[in-house]
Amino acid sequence: MLVGRSEVMQRLRAQIARLGATHFTVLVTGESGTGKELVARNVHAVSSRARGPFIAVNCAALVESLLEAELFGIEERTATGVKGREGKFELAEGGTLFLDEVGDLSLAAQAKLLRVLQDLSVERVGGRQSRPMDTRIIAATNRPLLERVQQGMFRADLFYRLSGVELVVPPLRERREDVPILVDHLLGRHQRLRRVIAGADVIEALGAFDWPGNVRQLERVLERAVALAPASRLTISDLPSEVLGDYRTMQCEGLERGRSLRAWSSRYARLVLDRCEGNRRRACDELDISYHTLRALLRYGAGASHGDRRASMSAGSPIDGRP
């Protein structure tokens, strides 16, 4: 399941839904840890091939000397002691073959893959007959393939064969509004082991971090917290120091700029509103403030001028509690 309500994730889900009616080759691009295989599995799940197999291959882990046998299969007694077996293409018959990290294939391996994609058939190592291929290809890479083409490290003909339909998976730093939803989802996976919830300060700290390892890194951080946190409600002390660096910097900058209590209250109110999925009544209940107070805090945080803020404060507009 693709988790997130951000605009980029909604657009990605819509693209996947439209791909369900096609059999085109798909190229999924994105940084490491963004969930490219999950996107590929979603494309498979909405297609007419959903009842067929989904076979994933990590191209970066393929040994060059065994690549053909792994992908295309090998005939019985091709060499002494060798048993015949199907390759990944045959195993994916009627379904989807996911070629992860296709950008890491050598030029020789790229030529072999291109031949299969052009002929839509495979020939086992030691075989004399090609077998028709009824398999959808979804490739993925975290490398800029066009740049690698220009550098002579990736075949241009294979690039254009793979890149007709491209899905771009955004990094987590470009959809920070999804962090609260992701945290709830990832913590929910471990409910049977231990029920843990994240405090508002934890959500804010996680939202401030840039996540170079993306969702995969966020998942590992939360697993660590579930395993080691002393209480069932996570606090920022349960997060690793490398994650807290950006959050502490942001806090210090706020203090150095002399942000008022009202500014911090406005910021906290917006954080709680996000956790309540935009439901203002629920946010009021959680903050224990009136609807009028919440509106005032949101207006303040939306960019009112310094003079307007001072006037609002001097007029006695409530900051906390129910007026």
ZAMARMI-865328 format. One record per residue (C-alpha): residue number from 1; residue in three letters; y, z, x negated. Coordinates in pm, whole numbers, plus 32768, in hexadecimal, padded with zeros to 4 digits. Last residue first. Example, Ala and Ser with C-alpha at 12.3 -4.5 7.8 and 13.67 -1.06 7.14 Angstrom:
{k: 2	r: SER	y: 7F96	z: 82CA	x: 7AA9};
{k: 1	r: ALA	y: 7E3E	z: 830C	x: 7B32};
***
This chain:
{k: 323	r: PRO	y: 8C76	z: 8A62	x: 84BE};
{k: 322	r: ARG	y: 8B07	z: 8A54	x: 844D};
{k: 321	r: GLY	y: 8AD7	z: 8AA5	x: 82DE};
{k: 320	r: ASP	y: 8B5C	z: 89DF	x: 81BA};
{k: 319	r: ILE	y: 8C88	z: 890E	x: 8163};
{k: 318	r: PRO	y: 8D5D	z: 8928	x: 8299};
{k: 317	r: SER	y: 8EA8	z: 886E	x: 82B1};
{k: 316	r: GLY	y: 8FBC	z: 896B	x: 8273};
{k: 315	r: ALA	y: 90E8	z: 8882	x: 827E};
{k: 314	r: SER	y: 911F	z: 88CB	x: 810F};
{k: 313	r: MET	y: 8FC8	z: 8839	x: 80C3};
{k: 312	r: SER	y: 900D	z: 86FA	x: 8184};
{k: 311	r: ALA	y: 9161	z: 86D6	x: 80E1};
{k: 310	r: ARG	y: 90C3	z: 86FF	x: 7F8B};
{k: 309	r: ARG	y: 8FBC	z: 85FE	x: 7FE0};
{k: 308	r: ASP	y: 90BB	z: 8508	x: 8066};
{k: 307	r: GLY	y: 918A	z: 852D	x: 7F2A};
{k: 306	r: HIS	y: 905C	z: 84F0	x: 7E4C};
{k: 305	r: SER	y: 9012	z: 83B4	x: 7F13};
{k: 304	r: ALA	y: 8EDF	z: 83A4	x: 7FF4};
{k: 303	r: GLY	y: 8DB7	z: 82F5	x: 7F55};
{k: 302	r: ALA	y: 8C82	z: 831E	x: 802A};
{k: 301	r: GLY	y: 8C43	z: 8481	x: 7FB0};
{k: 300	r: TYR	y: 8D55	z: 8516	x: 8084};
{k: 299	r: ARG	y: 8CE8	z: 8451	x: 81B6};
{k: 298	r: LEU	y: 8B86	z: 84D2	x: 8186};
{k: 297	r: LEU	y: 8BFF	z: 8638	x: 8168};
{k: 296	r: ALA	y: 8CD6	z: 861B	x: 82A2};
{k: 295	r: ARG	y: 8BB9	z: 857F	x: 8365};
{k: 294	r: LEU	y: 8AD2	z: 869A	x: 82FB};
{k: 293	r: THR	y: 8BD1	z: 879C	x: 836A};
{k: 292	r: HIS	y: 8BF7	z: 86FD	x: 84C1};
{k: 291	r: TYR	y: 8A7C	z: 86F4	x: 84ED};
{k: 290	r: SER	y: 8A75	z: 8868	x: 84AB};
{k: 289	r: ILE	y: 89D8	z: 890B	x: 837B};
{k: 288	r: ASP	y: 8888	z: 89AC	x: 8335};
{k: 287	r: LEU	y: 883A	z: 88AF	x: 8221};
{k: 286	r: GLU	y: 86DC	z: 886D	x: 82AA};
{k: 285	r: ASP	y: 8754	z: 886F	x: 8412};
{k: 284	r: CYS	y: 887B	z: 878F	x: 83C3};
{k: 283	r: ALA	y: 8796	z: 869D	x: 8309};
{k: 282	r: ARG	y: 86AF	z: 868D	x: 8436};
{k: 281	r: ARG	y: 87D5	z: 8638	x: 8513};
{k: 280	r: ARG	y: 8852	z: 8536	x: 841C};
{k: 279	r: ASN	y: 870F	z: 846D	x: 8410};
{k: 278	r: GLY	y: 874A	z: 8384	x: 82E6};
{k: 277	r: GLU	y: 85E4	z: 839D	x: 8268};
{k: 276	r: CYS	y: 85F2	z: 851B	x: 8260};
{k: 275	r: ARG	y: 85CA	z: 850F	x: 80E5};
{k: 274	r: ASP	y: 86F5	z: 8425	x: 80D5};
{k: 273	r: LEU	y: 87C1	z: 8518	x: 81A8};
{k: 272	r: VAL	y: 8761	z: 8630	x: 80B9};
{k: 271	r: LEU	y: 87E8	z: 856A	x: 7F91};
{k: 270	r: ARG	y: 8923	z: 8510	x: 804D};
{k: 269	r: ALA	y: 8963	z: 867E	x: 809E};
{k: 268	r: TYR	y: 8932	z: 86DA	x: 7F31};
{k: 267	r: ARG	y: 8A3B	z: 85E1	x: 7EC4};
{k: 266	r: SER	y: 8B30	z: 865B	x: 7FC6};
{k: 265	r: SER	y: 8AF5	z: 87C3	x: 7F60};
{k: 264	r: TRP	y: 8B2E	z: 8766	x: 7DF3};
{k: 263	r: ALA	y: 8C78	z: 86C4	x: 7E4B};
{k: 262	r: ARG	y: 8CDA	z: 87ED	x: 7F27};
{k: 261	r: LEU	y: 8C93	z: 88DF	x: 7E0D};
{k: 260	r: SER	y: 8D8E	z: 881A	x: 7D42};
{k: 259	r: ARG	y: 8D47	z: 8729	x: 7C28};
{k: 258	r: GLY	y: 8E03	z: 878B	x: 7AEE};
{k: 257	r: ARG	y: 8DBB	z: 864F	x: 7A2A};
{k: 256	r: GLU	y: 8D07	z: 871E	x: 7924};
{k: 255	r: LEU	y: 8C2F	z: 87B9	x: 7A33};
{k: 254	r: GLY	y: 8BC5	z: 8666	x: 7AB9};
{k: 253	r: GLU	y: 8B7F	z: 85E5	x: 795C};
{k: 252	r: CYS	y: 8AA7	z: 8716	x: 791D};
{k: 251	r: GLN	y: 89DD	z: 86D6	x: 7A58};
{k: 250	r: MET	y: 89A6	z: 8568	x: 7A03};
{k: 249	r: THR	y: 8939	z: 85C5	x: 78A4};
{k: 248	r: ARG	y: 8849	z: 86C5	x: 7935};
{k: 247	r: TYR	y: 87B3	z: 85BD	x: 7A19};
{k: 246	r: ASP	y: 8795	z: 84BB	x: 7903};
{k: 245	r: GLY	y: 86D7	z: 85AD	x: 7823};
{k: 244	r: LEU	y: 85F9	z: 863F	x: 7933};
{k: 243	r: VAL	y: 84F1	z: 8530	x: 7917};
{k: 242	r: GLU	y: 84C8	z: 855D	x: 77A0};
{k: 241	r: SER	y: 84B6	z: 86D6	x: 77CF};
{k: 240	r: PRO	y: 8382	z: 86CA	x: 78AB};
{k: 239	r: LEU	y: 83A5	z: 873B	x: 7A17};
{k: 238	r: ASP	y: 8328	z: 888B	x: 7A9B};
{k: 237	r: SER	y: 8471	z: 8936	x: 7A40};
{k: 236	r: ILE	y: 8518	z: 8842	x: 7B31};
{k: 235	r: THR	y: 846F	z: 88F6	x: 7C52};
{k: 234	r: LEU	y: 832E	z: 88A4	x: 7D0B};
{k: 233	r: ARG	y: 82D3	z: 8965	x: 7E44};
{k: 232	r: SER	y: 8166	z: 89D3	x: 7E43};
{k: 231	r: ALA	y: 81A6	z: 8AC4	x: 7D25};
{k: 230	r: PRO	y: 8122	z: 8AE5	x: 7BC1};
{k: 229	r: ALA	y: 8146	z: 8970	x: 7B72};
{k: 228	r: LEU	y: 8038	z: 88FF	x: 7A7B};
{k: 227	r: ALA	y: 7F4B	z: 880C	x: 7B28};
{k: 226	r: VAL	y: 8034	z: 8790	x: 7C39};
{k: 225	r: ALA	y: 814D	z: 876C	x: 7B3B};
{k: 224	r: ARG	y: 8075	z: 86A3	x: 7A4B};
{k: 223	r: GLU	y: 8007	z: 85C2	x: 7B68};
{k: 222	r: LEU	y: 8175	z: 8596	x: 7BC5};
{k: 221	r: VAL	y: 81CF	z: 8522	x: 7A66};
{k: 220	r: ARG	y: 80A3	z: 8435	x: 7A5E};
{k: 219	r: GLU	y: 8109	z: 8397	x: 7BAA};
{k: 218	r: LEU	y: 8271	z: 8369	x: 7B37};
{k: 217	r: GLN	y: 81F1	z: 82B7	x: 79FF};
{k: 216	r: ARG	y: 811E	z: 81C6	x: 7ACC};
{k: 215	r: VAL	y: 8246	z: 818E	x: 7BB7};
{k: 214	r: ASN	y: 8324	z: 8111	x: 7A99};
{k: 213	r: GLY	y: 82C5	z: 8146	x: 792B};
{k: 212	r: PRO	y: 8432	z: 8125	x: 78BF};
{k: 211	r: TRP	y: 8486	z: 8218	x: 79DA};
{k: 210	r: ASP	y: 8606	z: 821D	x: 79DF};
{k: 209	r: PHE	y: 8627	z: 838C	x: 7A44};
{k: 208	r: ALA	y: 8732	z: 83F7	x: 7B3F};
{k: 207	r: GLY	y: 864A	z: 83D6	x: 7C6C};
{k: 206	r: LEU	y: 854F	z: 84C3	x: 7BCD};
{k: 205	r: ALA	y: 8660	z: 85C6	x: 7B9C};
{k: 204	r: GLU	y: 86DA	z: 859D	x: 7D02};
{k: 203	r: ILE	y: 857B	z: 85BE	x: 7D8E};
{k: 202	r: VAL	y: 853C	z: 86F3	x: 7CB8};
{k: 201	r: ASP	y: 8683	z: 8792	x: 7D2A};
{k: 200	r: ALA	y: 861E	z: 8756	x: 7E94};
{k: 199	r: GLY	y: 84D6	z: 880F	x: 7E63};
{k: 198	r: ALA	y: 8390	z: 874F	x: 7E48};
{k: 197	r: ILE	y: 8260	z: 87AF	x: 7F16};
{k: 196	r: VAL	y: 8104	z: 8817	x: 7EA5};
{k: 195	r: ARG	y: 7FBC	z: 882C	x: 7F64};
{k: 194	r: ARG	y: 7EA0	z: 884C	x: 7E6A};
{k: 193	r: LEU	y: 7D5A	z: 8793	x: 7E38};
{k: 192	r: ARG	y: 7D3C	z: 870E	x: 7F98};
{k: 191	r: GLN	y: 7EB0	z: 86C4	x: 7F9D};
{k: 190	r: HIS	y: 7EA0	z: 85F8	x: 7E5C};
{k: 189	r: ARG	y: 7EF2	z: 84A2	x: 7EE9};
{k: 188	r: GLY	y: 800F	z: 853C	x: 7FAE};
{k: 187	r: LEU	y: 80C5	z: 8582	x: 7E68};
{k: 186	r: LEU	y: 80CF	z: 840C	x: 7E28};
{k: 185	r: HIS	y: 814F	z: 83B8	x: 7F85};
{k: 184	r: ASP	y: 8256	z: 84CB	x: 7F8D};
{k: 183	r: VAL	y: 82D1	z: 8468	x: 7E32};
{k: 182	r: LEU	y: 82D4	z: 82F7	x: 7E90};
{k: 181	r: ILE	y: 83A7	z: 833D	x: 7FC4};
{k: 180	r: PRO	y: 84A0	z: 840C	x: 7EFC};
{k: 179	r: VAL	y: 84AD	z: 82FF	x: 7DE8};
{k: 178	r: ASP	y: 84E7	z: 81D8	x: 7ED2};
{k: 177	r: GLU	y: 8663	z: 81F9	x: 7EC2};
{k: 176	r: ARG	y: 8642	z: 81C4	x: 7D4C};
{k: 175	r: ARG	y: 85EF	z: 8056	x: 7D82};
{k: 174	r: GLU	y: 8671	z: 7FAC	x: 7C49};
{k: 173	r: ARG	y: 8601	z: 80CB	x: 7B65};
{k: 172	r: LEU	y: 84A1	z: 80A0	x: 7BF0};
{k: 171	r: PRO	y: 847C	z: 7F44	x: 7B5F};
{k: 170	r: PRO	y: 8472	z: 7E24	x: 7C5A};
{k: 169	r: VAL	y: 8332	z: 7D5B	x: 7C92};
{k: 168	r: VAL	y: 8386	z: 7BE7	x: 7C84};
{k: 167	r: LEU	y: 829E	z: 7B01	x: 7D45};
{k: 166	r: GLU	y: 8287	z: 799C	x: 7CC6};
{k: 165	r: VAL	y: 81F8	z: 7870	x: 7D7E};
{k: 164	r: GLY	y: 81EB	z: 7735	x: 7CA9};
{k: 163	r: SER	y: 81CB	z: 7806	x: 7B6D};
{k: 162	r: LEU	y: 805F	z: 77D7	x: 7B0E};
{k: 161	r: ARG	y: 8045	z: 765D	x: 7AD8};
{k: 160	r: TYR	y: 81A7	z: 7655	x: 7A4B};
{k: 159	r: PHE	y: 8148	z: 775A	x: 7947};
{k: 158	r: LEU	y: 8000	z: 76AB	x: 78FB};
{k: 157	r: ASP	y: 80B6	z: 7564	x: 78B0};
{k: 156	r: ALA	y: 81BA	z: 761A	x: 77DB};
{k: 155	r: ARG	y: 80B0	z: 76BC	x: 7703};
{k: 154	r: PHE	y: 8111	z: 7815	x: 768B};
{k: 153	r: MET	y: 8171	z: 7884	x: 752B};
{k: 152	r: GLY	y: 824A	z: 7756	x: 74D2};
{k: 151	r: GLN	y: 8388	z: 7826	x: 74D2};
{k: 150	r: GLN	y: 8411	z: 7764	x: 75FC};
{k: 149	r: VAL	y: 82CB	z: 77A7	x: 76B6};
{k: 148	r: ARG	y: 82E3	z: 7916	x: 7658};
{k: 147	r: GLU	y: 8441	z: 7920	x: 76EA};
{k: 146	r: LEU	y: 83BE	z: 7884	x: 782B};
{k: 145	r: LEU	y: 82A6	z: 7984	x: 7834};
{k: 144	r: PRO	y: 8387	z: 7AB6	x: 782D};
{k: 143	r: ARG	y: 8274	z: 7BBA	x: 77F1};
{k: 142	r: ASN	y: 8200	z: 7CBB	x: 78EF};
{k: 141	r: THR	y: 80FC	z: 7BC8	x: 7971};
{k: 140	r: ALA	y: 802E	z: 7B83	x: 7AA5};
{k: 139	r: ALA	y: 7F4D	z: 7A6C	x: 7B1C};
{k: 138	r: ILE	y: 7EC4	z: 7A39	x: 7C79};
{k: 137	r: ILE	y: 7DBE	z: 7928	x: 7C93};
{k: 136	r: ARG	y: 7D11	z: 78DB	x: 7DDC};
{k: 135	r: THR	y: 7BA4	z: 7882	x: 7DB6};
{k: 134	r: ASP	y: 7AD0	z: 776A	x: 7E45};
{k: 133	r: MET	y: 7A5D	z: 76D6	x: 7CFA};
{k: 132	r: PRO	y: 7974	z: 75AB	x: 7CE4};
{k: 131	r: ARG	y: 7862	z: 75D9	x: 7BDD};
{k: 130	r: SER	y: 785A	z: 74FB	x: 7AAC};
{k: 129	r: GLN	y: 770C	z: 7492	x: 7A1B};
{k: 128	r: ARG	y: 768F	z: 748B	x: 78B7};
{k: 127	r: GLY	y: 7682	z: 75FC	x: 786B};
{k: 126	r: GLY	y: 7680	z: 76AE	x: 771D};
{k: 125	r: VAL	y: 77B4	z: 7779	x: 777B};
{k: 124	r: ARG	y: 77D9	z: 7756	x: 78F2};
{k: 123	r: GLU	y: 78A7	z: 763B	x: 7980};
{k: 122	r: VAL	y: 79B9	z: 7686	x: 7A76};
{k: 121	r: SER	y: 7A63	z: 75B4	x: 7B82};
{k: 120	r: LEU	y: 7BBB	z: 758E	x: 7C19};
{k: 119	r: ASP	y: 7BF6	z: 7472	x: 7B1E};
{k: 118	r: GLN	y: 7D60	z: 74CB	x: 7ACF};
{k: 117	r: LEU	y: 7D34	z: 7643	x: 7AE9};
{k: 116	r: VAL	y: 7BF9	z: 7638	x: 7A14};
{k: 115	r: ARG	y: 7C9C	z: 7566	x: 7905};
{k: 114	r: LEU	y: 7DCE	z: 7649	x: 7903};
{k: 113	r: LEU	y: 7CF2	z: 7778	x: 78C1};
{k: 112	r: LYS	y: 7C52	z: 76D1	x: 7794};
{k: 111	r: ALA	y: 7DA4	z: 766A	x: 7707};
{k: 110	r: GLN	y: 7E2C	z: 77CC	x: 773A};
{k: 109	r: ALA	y: 7D05	z: 7859	x: 767A};
{k: 108	r: ALA	y: 7D5C	z: 777E	x: 754E};
{k: 107	r: LEU	y: 7ECC	z: 77DF	x: 7566};
{k: 106	r: SER	y: 7E69	z: 794F	x: 7564};
{k: 105	r: LEU	y: 7E7D	z: 7A16	x: 76A6};
{k: 104	r: ASP	y: 7F7E	z: 7B31	x: 76AD};
{k: 103	r: GLY	y: 8059	z: 7A8B	x: 77B6};
{k: 102	r: VAL	y: 7F38	z: 7AA4	x: 78AD};
{k: 101	r: GLU	y: 7F74	z: 7C1C	x: 78BB};
{k: 100	r: ASP	y: 7E98	z: 7C3B	x: 79F3};
{k: 99	r: LEU	y: 7DCB	z: 7B16	x: 7A6E};
{k: 98	r: PHE	y: 7D73	z: 7B6C	x: 7BD6};
{k: 97	r: LEU	y: 7C5C	z: 7A95	x: 7C66};
{k: 96	r: THR	y: 7C61	z: 7A89	x: 7DE1};
{k: 95	r: GLY	y: 7B51	z: 7A4A	x: 7EE2};
{k: 94	r: GLY	y: 7A58	z: 793F	x: 7F49};
{k: 93	r: GLU	y: 79BE	z: 7940	x: 7DEF};
{k: 92	r: ALA	y: 7A4D	z: 7A60	x: 7D22};
{k: 91	r: LEU	y: 7902	z: 7A9D	x: 7C6F};
{k: 90	r: GLU	y: 78FD	z: 792D	x: 7C11};
{k: 89	r: PHE	y: 7A52	z: 7942	x: 7B6B};
{k: 88	r: LYS	y: 79F8	z: 7A89	x: 7AC2};
{k: 87	r: GLY	y: 78CB	z: 79EE	x: 7A16};
{k: 86	r: GLU	y: 7767	z: 79F2	x: 7A95};
{k: 85	r: ARG	y: 764C	z: 7A54	x: 79B4};
{k: 84	r: GLY	y: 7539	z: 79C2	x: 78DF};
{k: 83	r: LYS	y: 748E	z: 7AA9	x: 77EB};
{k: 82	r: VAL	y: 74C0	z: 7A7A	x: 7676};
{k: 81	r: GLY	y: 73A4	z: 7AED	x: 7594};
{k: 80	r: THR	y: 73B3	z: 79B9	x: 74B8};
{k: 79	r: ALA	y: 74CC	z: 78D3	x: 7523};
{k: 78	r: THR	y: 7511	z: 7805	x: 7659};
{k: 77	r: ARG	y: 73D2	z: 78A2	x: 76DA};
{k: 76	r: GLU	y: 7454	z: 78C2	x: 7840};
{k: 75	r: GLU	y: 75A3	z: 781E	x: 787F};
{k: 74	r: ILE	y: 76EE	z: 78D0	x: 7848};
{k: 73	r: GLY	y: 780B	z: 7928	x: 7930};
{k: 72	r: PHE	y: 7965	z: 7890	x: 795C};
{k: 71	r: LEU	y: 7A51	z: 79B5	x: 7927};
{k: 70	r: GLU	y: 7982	z: 7AA4	x: 7856};
{k: 69	r: ALA	y: 78BA	z: 7994	x: 77A7};
{k: 68	r: GLU	y: 79F5	z: 78D3	x: 7754};
{k: 67	r: LEU	y: 7AA9	z: 7A09	x: 76D2};
{k: 66	r: LEU	y: 7990	z: 7A89	x: 75F4};
{k: 65	r: SER	y: 7A16	z: 7A12	x: 74A3};
{k: 64	r: GLU	y: 7B7C	z: 7A65	x: 7508};
{k: 63	r: VAL	y: 7B2C	z: 7BC8	x: 7575};
{k: 62	r: LEU	y: 7BD1	z: 7C03	x: 76C5};
{k: 61	r: ALA	y: 7CA2	z: 7D41	x: 76D9};
{k: 60	r: ALA	y: 7DF6	z: 7C95	x: 76FD};
{k: 59	r: CYS	y: 7D68	z: 7BBE	x: 7813};
{k: 58	r: ASN	y: 7D23	z: 7CED	x: 78ED};
{k: 57	r: VAL	y: 7C4A	z: 7C55	x: 79FD};
{k: 56	r: ALA	y: 7C4D	z: 7CBE	x: 7B6B};
{k: 55	r: ILE	y: 7B54	z: 7C38	x: 7C69};
{k: 54	r: PHE	y: 7BA9	z: 7C50	x: 7DDA};
{k: 53	r: PRO	y: 7A76	z: 7BEB	x: 7EA1};
{k: 52	r: GLY	y: 7A7D	z: 7B3D	x: 7FF4};
{k: 51	r: ARG	y: 7ACF	z: 7BE3	x: 813F};
{k: 50	r: ALA	y: 7C44	z: 7BBE	x: 80FB};
{k: 49	r: ARG	y: 7C23	z: 7A4B	x: 80B0};
{k: 48	r: SER	y: 7CE7	z: 79E5	x: 81E5};
{k: 47	r: SER	y: 7E10	z: 7A91	x: 8141};
{k: 46	r: VAL	y: 7EB8	z: 7BDD	x: 8191};
{k: 45	r: ALA	y: 7DD2	z: 7CAB	x: 80B1};
{k: 44	r: HIS	y: 7DE1	z: 7BB7	x: 7F8C};
{k: 43	r: VAL	y: 7F5D	z: 7BC0	x: 7F80};
{k: 42	r: ASN	y: 7F4C	z: 7D3C	x: 7F99};
{k: 41	r: ARG	y: 7E53	z: 7D4B	x: 7E79};
{k: 40	r: ALA	y: 7F40	z: 7C79	x: 7DA5};
{k: 39	r: VAL	y: 8062	z: 7D63	x: 7DF4};
{k: 38	r: LEU	y: 7F8B	z: 7E8E	x: 7D90};
{k: 37	r: GLU	y: 7F32	z: 7DD8	x: 7C4E};
{k: 36	r: LYS	y: 80A5	z: 7DAD	x: 7C02};
{k: 35	r: GLY	y: 80F1	z: 7F1D	x: 7C3C};
{k: 34	r: THR	y: 8231	z: 7F61	x: 7B77};
{k: 33	r: GLY	y: 817A	z: 8002	x: 7A52};
{k: 32	r: SER	y: 81CB	z: 7EF9	x: 794E};
{k: 31	r: GLU	y: 82FA	z: 7E2E	x: 79AD};
{k: 30	r: GLY	y: 82EA	z: 7D1B	x: 7AAE};
{k: 29	r: THR	y: 825A	z: 7BC6	x: 7AF9};
{k: 28	r: VAL	y: 8157	z: 7B57	x: 7BF7};
{k: 27	r: LEU	y: 80F5	z: 79E7	x: 7BDF};
{k: 26	r: VAL	y: 8048	z: 795A	x: 7D13};
{k: 25	r: THR	y: 7F5A	z: 7832	x: 7D39};
{k: 24	r: PHE	y: 7F71	z: 77A4	x: 7E97};
{k: 23	r: HIS	y: 7E6F	z: 77E6	x: 7FA7};
{k: 22	r: THR	y: 7F6B	z: 7814	x: 80BF};
{k: 21	r: ALA	y: 7F83	z: 78D3	x: 8208};
{k: 20	r: GLY	y: 7F94	z: 7A26	x: 815E};
{k: 19	r: LEU	y: 80B8	z: 79B6	x: 8084};
{k: 18	r: ARG	y: 81AA	z: 79FD	x: 81A2};
{k: 17	r: ALA	y: 813E	z: 7B6A	x: 81AE};
{k: 16	r: ILE	y: 816B	z: 7B8C	x: 8036};
{k: 15	r: GLN	y: 82CE	z: 7B05	x: 804F};
{k: 14	r: ALA	y: 8321	z: 7BFD	x: 8164};
{k: 13	r: ARG	y: 8295	z: 7D1D	x: 8094};
{k: 12	r: LEU	y: 836F	z: 7CB3	x: 7F6C};
{k: 11	r: ARG	y: 84A6	z: 7CA3	x: 8046};
{k: 10	r: GLN	y: 8465	z: 7DFF	x: 80CE};
{k: 9	r: MET	y: 8432	z: 7E78	x: 7F6A};
{k: 8	r: VAL	y: 857D	z: 7DE4	x: 7EF6};
{k: 7	r: GLU	y: 8637	z: 7E76	x: 801E};
{k: 6	r: SER	y: 85B7	z: 7FD4	x: 7FDC};
{k: 5	r: ARG	y: 84BC	z: 806A	x: 80CE};
{k: 4	r: GLY	y: 83AB	z: 80BD	x: 7FD6};
{k: 3	r: VAL	y: 8234	z: 80D6	x: 7FA8};
{k: 2	r: LEU	y: 8159	z: 7FA2	x: 7F7F};
{k: 1	r: MET	y: 8000	z: 8000	x: 8000};
***
